[in-house]
Amino acid sequence: MAGAVSALFLLDIKGRVLVWRDFRGDVTAVQAERFFTKLLDKEVFKHYFEELEEESLRDNFVVVYELLDEMMDFGYPQYTEAKILSEFIKTDAYKMEVSQRPPMAVTNAVSWRSEGIRYKKNEVFLDVVESVNILVNSNGQIVRSDVVGALKMRTYLSLPELNAILFIGFYHNDHKTSYGRGIELGMPECKLGLNDKVLLEAQGRATKGKAIDLDDIKFHQCVRLARFENDRTISFIPPDGSFDLMTYRLNTQVKPLIWVEAQVEKHSRSRIELMIKARSQFKERSTATNVEIEVPVPSDATNPNIRTSMGSAAYAPERDAMVWKVKSFPGGKEYMCRAEFSLPSISAEEAVPEKKAPIRVKFEIPYFTVSGIQVRYLKIIEKSGYQALPWVRYITMAGEYELRLI
């Protein structure tokens, strides 16, 4: 007798679900996307083969089959954590070793965390990282802007009982209440609460700070999705080591944190002058670091003469650009860079139309977030009494930050 089919999925070349039909109600569309990305992403195949190419798959087809056998159990996604799989599927060149006994994590309800973990120093690191993507046209108008955020965690805990409640924008009145299932030995329990606009509106509560409307939320598999859908509480048992707890997107109009103005003057095809102004548009208490402004110049430019009011600038002929670097850029400041380049004397008929490249900006702003996310409460409770140190850090950086001004 043939086995029953739970669902049928039609995927595109990138693994996204185009059409799916649910027959038995025991599989969701999210599961197909989640397993596909786990398989191809850094989580599994890239963990083993470094470069995911046709040749590497052919040379290691035995390992590929073994991974698929372990990741799927009678057609159901089972173990998708590369760290756990590497404990019992080991490779040495083209040889494979399979341990006789699978690690305890494989048979646990929590397959992404091993047992028997020991650390001399128990620590939890939480990084709130936001990348600002912005595109400005030649008229100085913002064409596209958004913020992509991630809660990145690194947990180095032996056998603690961890209760972490992180509130972004406000304190939850019920933070002492215990949520979730009972905690298994060696399995820390974390909880995180956000100033979620959906939750606040449902509760009919107003906050002094702004509520955040998060879009395109994606969780690590350790998060209990049913709990989040019920009361918007993020409850999870964290893996050991580094992982992205959550990623999100804010599709709101973002004010450029570093604004750049450019003036270009060409003198009879003999030389070109550039005047670049950079202004930080955030509060004075914050400081941008490692600022890099890449200004395009003609590919045939020579003899650069560059002066800056702050930082240093140099001509990068391999990039057809002038790169201006400022190590520290405080909020509310404006700096200037002037440059002059020589151009070859050629006739208009010989001139080739130049491709207009955008001005690209890179920066990092520590202790600052565009969305206003703040970790108000992080607590670690452990019954045996050892100390565990929590660390929280905020970073805003430039993502695809381009200004088409020249």
One Martini backbone bead per residue (centre of mass of N, CA, C, O) as a GRO file, in nm:
protein
  406
    1MET     BB    1   0.095   0.037   0.024
    2ALA     BB    2   0.073   0.354  -0.020
    3GLY     BB    3   0.159   0.650   0.085
    4ALA     BB    4   0.058   0.934   0.214
    5VAL     BB    5  -0.018   1.264   0.119
    6SER     BB    6  -0.002   1.577   0.266
    7ALA     BB    7   0.159   1.750   0.037
    8LEU     BB    8   0.190   1.995  -0.236
    9PHE     BB    9   0.484   2.137  -0.395
   10LEU     BB   10   0.566   2.439  -0.579
   11LEU     BB   11   0.882   2.548  -0.688
   12ASP     BB   12   1.122   2.753  -0.737
   13ILE     BB   13   1.459   2.808  -0.786
   14LYS     BB   14   1.459   2.943  -0.475
   15GLY     BB   15   1.224   2.781  -0.299
   16ARG     BB   16   0.958   2.907  -0.353
   17VAL     BB   17   0.624   2.912  -0.309
   18LEU     BB   18   0.368   2.884  -0.549
   19VAL     BB   19   0.223   2.596  -0.499
   20TRP     BB   20  -0.027   2.453  -0.271
   21ARG     BB   21  -0.150   2.133  -0.130
   22ASP     BB   22  -0.373   2.038   0.123
   23PHE     BB   23  -0.473   1.713   0.253
   24ARG     BB   24  -0.424   1.674   0.599
   25GLY     BB   25  -0.327   1.925   0.794
   26ASP     BB   26   0.013   1.863   0.878
   27VAL     BB   27   0.109   2.099   0.675
   28THR     BB   28   0.296   2.381   0.606
   29ALA     BB   29   0.429   2.620   0.401
   30VAL     BB   30   0.673   2.696   0.584
   31GLN     BB   31   0.827   2.422   0.591
   32ALA     BB   32   0.941   2.424   0.305
   33GLU     BB   33   1.109   2.685   0.322
   34ARG     BB   34   1.276   2.613   0.573
   35PHE     BB   35   1.414   2.352   0.467
   36PHE     BB   36   1.543   2.460   0.209
   37THR     BB   37   1.726   2.677   0.346
   38LYS     BB   38   1.873   2.482   0.535
   39LEU     BB   39   2.004   2.309   0.314
   40LEU     BB   40   2.151   2.555   0.139
   41ASP     BB   41   2.257   2.693   0.353
   42LYS     BB   42   2.494   2.732   0.602
   43GLU     BB   43   2.380   2.513   0.793
   44VAL     BB   44   2.487   2.266   0.599
   45PHE     BB   45   2.637   2.245   0.321
   46LYS     BB   46   2.838   2.485   0.384
   47HIS     BB   47   2.954   2.347   0.637
   48TYR     BB   48   3.089   2.109   0.465
   49PHE     BB   49   3.182   2.259   0.162
   50GLU     BB   50   3.169   2.583   0.161
   51GLU     BB   51   3.133   2.530  -0.155
   52LEU     BB   52   2.833   2.543  -0.344
   53GLU     BB   53   2.883   2.302  -0.585
   54GLU     BB   54   2.879   2.064  -0.819
   55GLU     BB   55   3.154   1.934  -0.749
   56SER     BB   56   3.111   1.898  -0.441
   57LEU     BB   57   2.863   1.709  -0.472
   58ARG     BB   58   2.998   1.484  -0.639
   59ASP     BB   59   3.242   1.423  -0.439
   60ASN     BB   60   2.998   1.413  -0.187
   61PHE     BB   61   2.742   1.217  -0.224
   62VAL     BB   62   2.746   1.048   0.035
   63VAL     BB   63   2.700   1.283   0.230
   64VAL     BB   64   2.439   1.384   0.112
   65TYR     BB   65   2.273   1.129   0.166
   66GLU     BB   66   2.319   1.125   0.472
   67LEU     BB   67   2.191   1.399   0.532
   68LEU     BB   68   1.911   1.337   0.417
   69ASP     BB   69   1.852   1.097   0.608
   70GLU     BB   70   1.871   1.277   0.874
   71MET     BB   71   1.673   1.521   0.792
   72MET     BB   72   1.487   1.279   0.706
   73ASP     BB   73   1.171   1.123   0.827
   74PHE     BB   74   0.965   0.994   0.624
   75GLY     BB   75   0.950   1.307   0.497
   76TYR     BB   76   1.043   1.452   0.762
   77PRO     BB   77   1.165   1.704   0.914
   78GLN     BB   78   1.433   1.697   1.158
   79TYR     BB   79   1.758   1.771   1.117
   80THR     BB   80   1.899   2.122   1.076
   81GLU     BB   81   2.158   2.125   1.248
   82ALA     BB   82   2.491   2.141   1.191
   83LYS     BB   83   2.610   2.088   1.474
   84ILE     BB   84   2.461   1.818   1.519
   85LEU     BB   85   2.541   1.664   1.260
   86SER     BB   86   2.860   1.683   1.315
   87GLU     BB   87   2.861   1.469   1.556
   88PHE     BB   88   2.780   1.205   1.337
   89ILE     BB   89   2.890   1.359   1.070
   90LYS     BB   90   3.201   1.286   0.932
   91THR     BB   91   3.477   1.441   0.753
   92ASP     BB   92   3.761   1.319   0.532
   93ALA     BB   93   3.747   1.431   0.262
   94TYR     BB   94   3.606   1.128   0.121
   95LYS     BB   95   3.547   1.050   0.411
   96MET     BB   96   3.325   0.870   0.633
   97GLU     BB   97   3.185   0.916   0.966
   98VAL     BB   98   2.977   0.706   1.172
   99SER     BB   99   2.835   0.692   1.451
  100GLN     BB  100   2.686   0.456   1.647
  101ARG     BB  101   2.590   0.701   1.831
  102PRO     BB  102   2.384   0.933   1.874
  103PRO     BB  103   2.327   1.216   1.993
  104MET     BB  104   2.116   1.339   2.229
  105ALA     BB  105   1.992   1.570   2.053
  106VAL     BB  106   1.842   1.383   1.849
  107THR     BB  107   1.641   1.258   2.086
  108ASN     BB  108   1.541   1.520   2.146
  109ALA     BB  109   1.316   1.780   2.145
  110VAL     BB  110   1.595   1.946   2.136
  111SER     BB  111   1.800   1.941   1.852
  112TRP     BB  112   1.981   2.228   1.885
  113ARG     BB  113   2.082   2.102   2.172
  114SER     BB  114   2.322   2.004   2.370
  115GLU     BB  115   2.457   1.809   2.608
  116GLY     BB  116   2.700   1.872   2.850
  117ILE     BB  117   2.754   2.170   2.892
  118ARG     BB  118   3.068   2.360   2.946
  119TYR     BB  119   3.166   2.654   3.143
  120LYS     BB  120   3.360   2.882   3.307
  121LYS     BB  121   3.204   3.113   3.145
  122ASN     BB  122   2.890   3.265   3.174
  123GLU     BB  123   2.723   3.383   2.872
  124VAL     BB  124   2.526   3.660   2.723
  125PHE     BB  125   2.467   3.770   2.389
  126LEU     BB  126   2.321   4.082   2.254
  127ASP     BB  127   2.246   4.185   1.920
  128VAL     BB  128   2.136   4.490   1.779
  129VAL     BB  129   2.084   4.488   1.427
  130GLU     BB  130   2.091   4.759   1.183
  131SER     BB  131   2.001   4.811   0.839
  132VAL     BB  132   2.044   5.071   0.603
  133ASN     BB  133   1.831   5.136   0.327
  134ILE     BB  134   1.920   5.359   0.049
  135LEU     BB  135   1.771   5.579  -0.214
  136VAL     BB  136   1.901   5.849  -0.414
  137ASN     BB  137   1.845   6.083  -0.631
  138SER     BB  138   1.941   6.358  -0.828
  139ASN     BB  139   1.717   6.541  -0.652
  140GLY     BB  140   1.722   6.431  -0.341
  141GLN     BB  141   1.531   6.186  -0.344
  142ILE     BB  142   1.361   5.934  -0.187
  143VAL     BB  143   1.299   5.618  -0.322
  144ARG     BB  144   1.437   5.418  -0.100
  145SER     BB  145   1.344   5.266   0.226
  146ASP     BB  146   1.493   5.066   0.495
  147VAL     BB  147   1.487   4.823   0.772
  148VAL     BB  148   1.718   4.573   0.883
  149GLY     BB  149   1.677   4.336   1.139
  150ALA     BB  150   1.863   4.182   1.426
  151LEU     BB  151   1.877   3.914   1.666
  152LYS     BB  152   2.183   3.845   1.812
  153MET     BB  153   2.310   3.542   1.951
  154ARG     BB  154   2.523   3.441   2.240
  155THR     BB  155   2.560   3.125   2.402
  156TYR     BB  156   2.735   3.046   2.731
  157LEU     BB  157   2.592   2.771   2.883
  158SER     BB  158   2.563   2.519   3.080
  159LEU     BB  159   2.304   2.464   3.331
  160PRO     BB  160   2.060   2.665   3.301
  161GLU     BB  161   1.811   2.896   3.412
  162LEU     BB  162   1.657   3.099   3.168
  163ASN     BB  163   1.525   3.437   3.207
  164ALA     BB  164   1.430   3.645   2.933
  165ILE     BB  165   1.329   3.992   2.926
  166LEU     BB  166   1.262   4.188   2.638
  167PHE     BB  167   1.213   4.539   2.613
  168ILE     BB  168   1.073   4.753   2.359
  169GLY     BB  169   0.982   5.063   2.515
  170PHE     BB  170   0.866   4.865   2.753
  171TYR     BB  171   0.709   4.743   3.032
  172HIS     BB  172   0.596   4.454   3.151
  173ASN     BB  173   0.363   4.388   3.398
  174ASP     BB  174   0.412   4.048   3.360
  175HIS     BB  175   0.726   3.958   3.411
  176LYS     BB  176   0.681   3.735   3.655
  177THR     BB  177   0.552   3.549   3.477
  178SER     BB  178   0.510   3.220   3.384
  179TYR     BB  179   0.610   3.057   3.091
  180GLY     BB  180   0.551   2.771   2.952
  181ARG     BB  181   0.733   2.512   2.982
  182GLY     BB  182   0.915   2.298   3.116
  183ILE     BB  183   1.245   2.266   3.222
  184GLU     BB  184   1.508   2.118   3.108
  185LEU     BB  185   1.792   1.978   3.144
  186GLY     BB  186   2.005   2.212   2.989
  187MET     BB  187   1.744   2.406   2.916
  188PRO     BB  188   1.710   2.710   2.837
  189GLU     BB  189   1.489   2.983   2.911
  190CYS     BB  190   1.334   3.222   2.694
  191LYS     BB  191   1.221   3.573   2.696
  192LEU     BB  192   1.045   3.803   2.468
  193GLY     BB  193   0.959   4.154   2.454
  194LEU     BB  194   0.769   4.382   2.260
  195ASN     BB  195   0.664   4.689   2.107
  196ASP     BB  196   0.402   4.578   1.980
  197LYS     BB  197   0.147   4.704   1.801
  198VAL     BB  198  -0.052   4.469   1.807
  199LEU     BB  199  -0.051   4.425   2.115
  200LEU     BB  200  -0.131   4.711   2.211
  201GLU     BB  201  -0.400   4.730   2.058
  202ALA     BB  202  -0.528   4.475   2.190
  203GLN     BB  203  -0.491   4.607   2.492
  204GLY     BB  204  -0.538   4.924   2.491
  205ARG     BB  205  -0.247   5.056   2.487
  206ALA     BB  206  -0.029   5.316   2.585
  207THR     BB  207   0.270   5.486   2.486
  208LYS     BB  208   0.527   5.705   2.504
  209GLY     BB  209   0.643   5.551   2.301
  210LYS     BB  210   0.700   5.390   2.018
  211ALA     BB  211   0.552   5.172   1.815
  212ILE     BB  212   0.627   4.868   1.648
  213ASP     BB  213   0.605   4.776   1.300
  214LEU     BB  214   0.653   4.463   1.198
  215ASP     BB  215   0.811   4.308   0.920
  216ASP     BB  216   0.905   4.017   0.810
  217ILE     BB  217   0.908   3.785   1.020
  218LYS     BB  218   1.187   3.583   1.150
  219PHE     BB  219   1.257   3.271   1.297
  220HIS     BB  220   1.388   3.061   1.484
  221GLN     BB  221   1.324   2.726   1.553
  222CYS     BB  222   1.317   2.772   1.876
  223VAL     BB  223   1.059   2.914   1.842
  224ARG     BB  224   0.734   2.952   1.967
  225LEU     BB  225   0.480   3.014   1.756
  226ALA     BB  226   0.222   2.971   1.923
  227ARG     BB  227   0.290   3.182   2.141
  228PHE     BB  228   0.312   3.426   1.954
  229GLU     BB  229   0.020   3.408   1.833
  230ASN     BB  230  -0.121   3.443   2.111
  231ASP     BB  231   0.087   3.681   2.289
  232ARG     BB  232   0.368   3.783   2.155
  233THR     BB  233   0.567   3.579   2.280
  234ILE     BB  234   0.913   3.510   2.303
  235SER     BB  235   0.980   3.164   2.315
  236PHE     BB  236   1.293   2.988   2.412
  237ILE     BB  237   1.553   2.755   2.326
  238PRO     BB  238   1.876   2.795   2.305
  239PRO     BB  239   2.141   2.765   2.143
  240ASP     BB  240   2.468   2.699   2.107
  241GLY     BB  241   2.591   3.000   2.051
  242SER     BB  242   2.533   3.118   1.735
  243PHE     BB  243   2.238   3.323   1.648
  244ASP     BB  244   1.928   3.405   1.492
  245LEU     BB  245   1.641   3.485   1.638
  246MET     BB  246   1.568   3.755   1.462
  247THR     BB  247   1.397   3.898   1.181
  248TYR     BB  248   1.340   4.225   1.025
  249ARG     BB  249   1.113   4.490   0.898
  250LEU     BB  250   1.110   4.848   0.805
  251ASN     BB  251   0.862   5.021   0.605
  252THR     BB  252   1.004   5.319   0.633
  253GLN     BB  253   1.082   5.637   0.647
  254VAL     BB  254   1.423   5.734   0.614
  255LYS     BB  255   1.660   5.921   0.746
  256PRO     BB  256   1.952   6.021   0.660
  257LEU     BB  257   2.235   5.988   0.851
  258ILE     BB  258   2.417   6.046   0.589
  259TRP     BB  259   2.476   6.332   0.410
  260VAL     BB  260   2.533   6.399   0.055
  261GLU     BB  261   2.717   6.643  -0.132
  262ALA     BB  262   2.761   6.727  -0.491
  263GLN     BB  263   3.019   6.888  -0.692
  264VAL     BB  264   3.070   6.938  -1.050
  265GLU     BB  265   3.365   7.034  -1.250
  266LYS     BB  266   3.433   7.100  -1.592
  267HIS     BB  267   3.747   7.174  -1.785
  268SER     BB  268   3.776   7.119  -2.101
  269ARG     BB  269   3.879   6.821  -2.055
  270SER     BB  270   4.133   6.869  -1.836
  271ARG     BB  271   3.948   6.894  -1.573
  272ILE     BB  272   3.831   6.801  -1.233
  273GLU     BB  273   3.591   6.904  -0.983
  274LEU     BB  274   3.538   6.831  -0.630
  275MET     BB  275   3.257   6.872  -0.392
  276ILE     BB  276   3.225   6.737  -0.062
  277LYS     BB  277   2.944   6.685   0.156
  278ALA     BB  278   2.917   6.584   0.505
  279ARG     BB  279   2.623   6.492   0.707
  280SER     BB  280   2.506   6.445   1.025
  281GLN     BB  281   2.155   6.312   1.113
  282PHE     BB  282   2.217   6.296   1.429
  283LYS     BB  283   2.273   6.288   1.739
  284GLU     BB  284   2.536   6.403   1.936
  285ARG     BB  285   2.564   6.139   2.124
  286SER     BB  286   2.641   6.023   1.855
  287THR     BB  287   2.876   5.797   1.667
  288ALA     BB  288   3.038   5.749   1.381
  289THR     BB  289   3.208   5.473   1.231
  290ASN     BB  290   3.382   5.393   0.965
  291VAL     BB  291   3.369   5.604   0.741
  292GLU     BB  292   3.265   5.558   0.387
  293ILE     BB  293   3.322   5.747   0.083
  294GLU     BB  294   3.218   5.678  -0.252
  295VAL     BB  295   3.346   5.852  -0.536
  296PRO     BB  296   3.298   5.897  -0.853
  297VAL     BB  297   3.523   5.875  -1.135
  298PRO     BB  298   3.687   5.895  -1.399
  299SER     BB  299   3.873   5.647  -1.557
  300ASP     BB  300   4.091   5.884  -1.679
  301ALA     BB  301   4.199   5.979  -1.420
  302THR     BB  302   4.453   6.206  -1.287
  303ASN     BB  303   4.629   6.364  -1.064
  304PRO     BB  304   4.561   6.383  -0.760
  305ASN     BB  305   4.393   6.647  -0.550
  306ILE     BB  306   4.349   6.621  -0.196
  307ARG     BB  307   4.110   6.763   0.046
  308THR     BB  308   4.046   6.766   0.406
  309SER     BB  309   3.873   6.836   0.718
  310MET     BB  310   3.842   6.513   0.753
  311GLY     BB  311   4.047   6.280   0.738
  312SER     BB  312   4.082   6.061   0.448
  313ALA     BB  313   4.196   6.059   0.098
  314ALA     BB  314   4.170   5.847  -0.204
  315TYR     BB  315   4.272   5.704  -0.495
  316ALA     BB  316   4.078   5.437  -0.675
  317PRO     BB  317   4.130   5.301  -0.979
  318GLU     BB  318   3.995   5.010  -0.947
  319ARG     BB  319   3.706   5.183  -0.876
  320ASP     BB  320   3.661   5.464  -0.990
  321ALA     BB  321   3.751   5.625  -0.712
  322MET     BB  322   3.690   5.813  -0.421
  323VAL     BB  323   3.813   5.766  -0.083
  324TRP     BB  324   3.646   5.856   0.218
  325LYS     BB  325   3.781   5.867   0.554
  326VAL     BB  326   3.612   5.838   0.883
  327LYS     BB  327   3.642   5.733   1.202
  328SER     BB  328   3.494   6.000   1.334
  329PHE     BB  329   3.128   6.092   1.341
  330PRO     BB  330   2.953   6.314   1.471
  331GLY     BB  331   2.676   6.453   1.554
  332GLY     BB  332   2.605   6.748   1.373
  333LYS     BB  333   2.817   6.727   1.142
  334GLU     BB  334   3.053   6.889   0.899
  335TYR     BB  335   3.224   6.790   0.603
  336MET     BB  336   3.508   6.828   0.370
  337CYS     BB  337   3.581   6.763   0.011
  338ARG     BB  338   3.856   6.815  -0.214
  339ALA     BB  339   3.898   6.767  -0.577
  340GLU     BB  340   4.156   6.703  -0.836
  341PHE     BB  341   4.159   6.618  -1.189
  342SER     BB  342   4.300   6.483  -1.463
  343LEU     BB  343   4.245   6.504  -1.821
  344PRO     BB  344   4.231   6.400  -2.124
  345SER     BB  345   4.281   6.524  -2.447
  346ILE     BB  346   3.977   6.508  -2.625
  347SER     BB  347   3.747   6.465  -2.840
  348ALA     BB  348   3.409   6.441  -2.873
  349GLU     BB  349   3.416   6.189  -3.066
  350GLU     BB  350   3.599   6.011  -2.860
  351ALA     BB  351   3.397   6.019  -2.656
  352VAL     BB  352   3.265   5.834  -2.386
  353PRO     BB  353   3.007   5.748  -2.225
  354GLU     BB  354   2.937   5.764  -1.895
  355LYS     BB  355   2.897   5.589  -1.611
  356LYS     BB  356   2.670   5.634  -1.351
  357ALA     BB  357   2.767   5.631  -1.034
  358PRO     BB  358   2.722   5.597  -0.711
  359ILE     BB  359   2.715   5.699  -0.394
  360ARG     BB  360   2.887   5.536  -0.129
  361VAL     BB  361   2.796   5.430   0.208
  362LYS     BB  362   2.975   5.374   0.517
  363PHE     BB  363   2.873   5.254   0.852
  364GLU     BB  364   2.882   5.296   1.221
  365ILE     BB  365   2.644   5.290   1.510
  366PRO     BB  366   2.675   5.282   1.826
  367TYR     BB  367   2.416   5.282   2.048
  368PHE     BB  368   2.208   5.253   1.790
  369THR     BB  369   1.865   5.302   1.661
  370VAL     BB  370   1.618   5.366   1.437
  371SER     BB  371   1.357   5.225   1.580
  372GLY     BB  372   1.408   5.221   1.914
  373ILE     BB  373   1.536   4.983   2.028
  374GLN     BB  374   1.513   4.831   2.364
  375VAL     BB  375   1.678   4.688   2.637
  376ARG     BB  376   1.529   4.659   2.963
  377TYR     BB  377   1.540   4.328   3.014
  378LEU     BB  378   1.793   4.105   3.165
  379LYS     BB  379   1.761   3.770   3.292
  380ILE     BB  380   1.942   3.536   3.508
  381ILE     BB  381   1.849   3.206   3.618
  382GLU     BB  382   2.016   2.989   3.867
  383LYS     BB  383   2.001   2.730   4.090
  384SER     BB  384   2.316   2.676   4.159
  385GLY     BB  385   2.452   2.995   4.151
  386TYR     BB  386   2.580   3.082   3.910
  387GLN     BB  387   2.730   3.315   3.706
  388ALA     BB  388   2.571   3.526   3.456
  389LEU     BB  389   2.655   3.727   3.176
  390PRO     BB  390   2.509   4.005   3.038
  391TRP     BB  391   2.503   4.130   2.692
  392VAL     BB  392   2.447   4.452   2.530
  393ARG     BB  393   2.406   4.556   2.179
  394TYR     BB  394   2.425   4.836   1.949
  395ILE     BB  395   2.373   4.850   1.581
  396THR     BB  396   2.429   5.073   1.307
  397MET     BB  397   2.418   5.022   0.950
  398ALA     BB  398   2.511   5.006   0.631
  399GLY     BB  399   2.384   4.899   0.347
  400GLU     BB  400   2.215   5.007   0.080
  401TYR     BB  401   2.396   5.309   0.028
  402GLU     BB  402   2.264   5.540  -0.212
  403LEU     BB  403   2.377   5.827  -0.424
  404ARG     BB  404   2.246   5.988  -0.722
  405LEU     BB  405   2.427   6.289  -0.780
  406ILE     BB  406   2.629   6.253  -1.053
   0.00000   0.00000   0.00000
